[in-house]
Amino acid sequence: MKTLPPLYLSHGSPMTALEPREAGAFMQRLGPAIAATYGRPKAILAISAHSLTREPVLLAAPRHEAVYDFGGFDPRLNEMRYDAPGAPALAERVAGLLAAAGLPVHRVEQGGLDHGIWTPLHYMFPAADVPVLPLAWPPSWTPAQLFALGQALAPLADEGVLIFTSGSITHNLRRVFSGGGMHPPERPATPESTAFREWFATRGAAADWEALFDYRRQAPHAALMHPTDEHLLPFYVAGGAATAAGATPATRIHASLTYGDLGMDAYAFGPGAQALAV
């Protein structure tokens, strides 16, 4: 099996699970492309903007179900299921890697996949037959600290494990809901969202990690696009996880938008990532 490029996917609104639009269609192509290009993953290590803890925690349950961690959306979402096998053996391996890097790590025998995990996976691997290990993480860590967390995980990419991180390349819900209701998903892109997304794509392609670490100061409209940055920070874990390949470009493999502001861009990291721009 070839080295699996770590991924960062924007999962968007919970409605993405019912209304795939461009990003959902991309995710439907992405799963088969991974299998065809790199081989079917033995397991998925999932890191989502919605599973947050004070220190890294592995959810090592033998079985997972979809968690409906949202409200006020179409009730059909609560009828969707994603019952995937867990990966307790992988939890031991990940715990060992993090401990060897001097990072704190905890393990619980509980499970559950938040919507940032099961929404993309139900498009990528609809049979829900690839074992999943969620890793909850601290949003108080800096981009550089989370990059180091990813570096500790890098050996997994050579062991058939897909390192899959999930968030949103832009995430200001106040702008999405401004004016008393949710903007239509087809609303044209705002200049601020476009500028921020293009800065990330340019700096990522150049593997300019010093600038990316300092995005809060250097990227245009950073505080506006991310009033809090938990939806962007998983990007850095995925980037760090590709460092075994040397210089680590962040390759944008999909670009689309919903509600005018909510970017749905996806990135893969390391050499060969462009093959997943399907």
N, C-alpha and C positions, 0 to 999 in steps of 0.2 A: 504494500500500500504506500502511495506517495504521501508526503507531508500535507496535512489538511490545513488550508489557510484559515486562521481565525476570522470570525465574522463580527461585524457590528451592524445590526438592522434596526431601522426606525419602525416601531410597531404601530404608531399612530393612535387614534381613538379606538376604544373598544369596538366601535362599529366596523372597523377594518375586518373583523371576523365574519361579518355579514355582507359587507360591501367592499369587495376586494380592490376595486379600481386598479390603477396601474401597479401599485406596490404589491397588492395581493397576487396579481397575475405574475409579477416577477418572482415572488416567493414560490408560487406553484412550479415555475420553471427551475428555480434554484435547487430544490431538493434532488430532482433527477440529474441535474448538471453536476452536482457534487458526486453523486454515485458514479456517473459515467466517467468523470475526469479523475477523481481521486480514490474511488472505491466507497462502498457504503460504510458510513461511520459505525464503529463498534458501540459507541456511546456518545452522548452529548453532555458537555459541561455547560450549563446554562447560567448566565449572569444577567439579571434583569434590573432595571431601574425601580421595580416595585417590590423587590425583596431586599430590605435594608436592615442592617444590624450594627451594633457597636463594634464588633470584631467579626472577621469572616466565620461563617457558619455553613456547614454542609448539611443539606437535607437528604439524609441517607435512607429514606424509607424504601422498602422493596417495591412499592407501587405508588403512583401519583394519580391525582384527579385534577381537573381544571378548578381553579379558584376564581370566584366571581367577585373580584375586588374592585367593584365600581357600582354606581347606582344612577338611576335616571335615564338609562338607555333602553333600547328596544328589549322587551322582556324575552324575546326569542334567544337572546344571548345566554340567558340563564338555563336554557335547555340544551345548549351545545356541550359536548363532552370531549375530553381528551384524556383518556385513561391510559397512561404510559407506564411501562416498567421502570422501576428505579434502578440505581447502580451502586449498591452498597460496597461492592469490591472496589469500584473506582473511587469511592469516598476514602478508602484506606490509602490508595495511591496518592490522591490529591492532598490528604492530610500530611502524608510523609514529605511531599514536595514543599509544602508551605512551611512545615516545621524545619526542614533542612535549610530554608532560606531565612530562618529566624523570624518568621511571621506568625502571629497568633492564629489559631484555628480551632474551631469547635465542631462537634458532630452531634446531630440529633437524629433520632430514628423516625422523625415525623416527615411528612411530605406535602405535596401540593404545588401546582404550577400556576403562578399568577398570570394575568392576561398578557403581560409582556413576553411571556414564554410560550404559552399555548396558542396564542393567536398566530404568530409566525409558523410554529411547528405544525399546526393543523393544515397549513398550506404546503409546507415543505415535505413533511412525512405524514400524510393523512392517515395511514394505517396505525399510527401511534405504536409502532413496534420497535423503535430504537430506544434503548434505555437512556434515561435522563437523570442527571445529578444537578440540582440547583445549588448554586453557591451564593448565599446572601453576603453582603459586603457593606463596609462603612462609608456612607456618603460624606463623612467628615474628612476622609483622606484626600490628599491633593492629587492632581493628575499624575505627578511624578511617582507618588506612592502607589497609585493604582497601576501604573506602568510596571513598577517593580513587582507587584502582585502577578501581573501577566507574565513577566519574565520567569517567575518561579514555576508557572504552569506550562512553559514552552515545551518541555519534553513530551507532553501529551499529544501534541500535533503529529509526532512521529509514531505514535502508538495507536492510531486509528480513532482518536477522540476528537470530535468536532467541538472547538471552543467557540461558543455562540453567545454573543452579548447582545442585549436588546435595550433600546431607549428611544431617543428621538433627536435628530440632528438640530432641530429647533423646537422649543417647547415653552410657549407662553400662552396658557389657556385663557387668560384674561382677554387677550387679543382675539382668540378664536370665538369667544362668547361676547365680545363687545357689541353694544347696540341692543342689548336686551334678549339676545338669543344666539344660537349657534349659526355662524356664517355657513352658506352653502359650501359643500366640499369642492365644487368647481370654481370657487372664487379665484380670480387671478392672483398671481404671486405679488406680495408686497415687496418694495425695494429693499427693505431692511432684511427680510428673510433671504432674499436672493443674494445680497451682499455677504451675509454671514456664511451661507452654504458654499458660495464660490470661494471664499477665503479658505474654508476648511479643505475643499477639494484641491486647491492649488498648493497649499502648504503640505497637505498629506501626500500628494504625488511627488513632492520634492523631499519627502522624509525629513521635513524640518521640525523635528520634535521639540526643539527648544522653543520655537514659536508656538507650537501646539500646546505645550505645557503652560505657556503664558497667554493662552487665548483670551482670558478675561480682560487683559489689558490691551492686547494687540488686535484681536478680531473685531471687525466693525459690528456695532450694535450687540455686543456680547451679552451685556446685562439685560437688554431688552428681549433678546431671543431666549435667554435662560435666566429668569429671575432667581431660580435655584437651579443648580446644575446636575442633579442626580440623573437626569435623562441623557446627559452628554457623557458623564464620567465612564460608563462601561466601554466607550470607544478606546480609552487608554489601556484598559485591561487587555482588550483584543490586540492592540498595537504591541504591547509588551510581550504577549504570547508568541509573536512572530520573530522575536529577536534572534532565535537560534539560526535563522537564515541570513544573518548579517544586517546590512542596512534595511530598514523596514519601511518601505513606502506604504501609505494608506491609499488603496485604489478604490475610487468610487465606482461601484459596479451597478448602481441603479440611482436615478434621480427622478423624483416626482414630488408632488405637493398636494396637500388637502387644506381646505378652509383658508387659503391665501397665505397662511403663516406656518402651518405645521409641516415641516419637511419630512419626507419619507425616504431620504437617501439611505443607501446601504454601502458598506465598505467591506473589502477583504484585504488581508494584510500579507505582505511577503511576496516573493517571486511566484509567478504563475497565477496570481490572483485574478488577472484580467480574464482568464478562462471562464470565470463565473459571472461575467457581465452578459447575462443571457436575456 
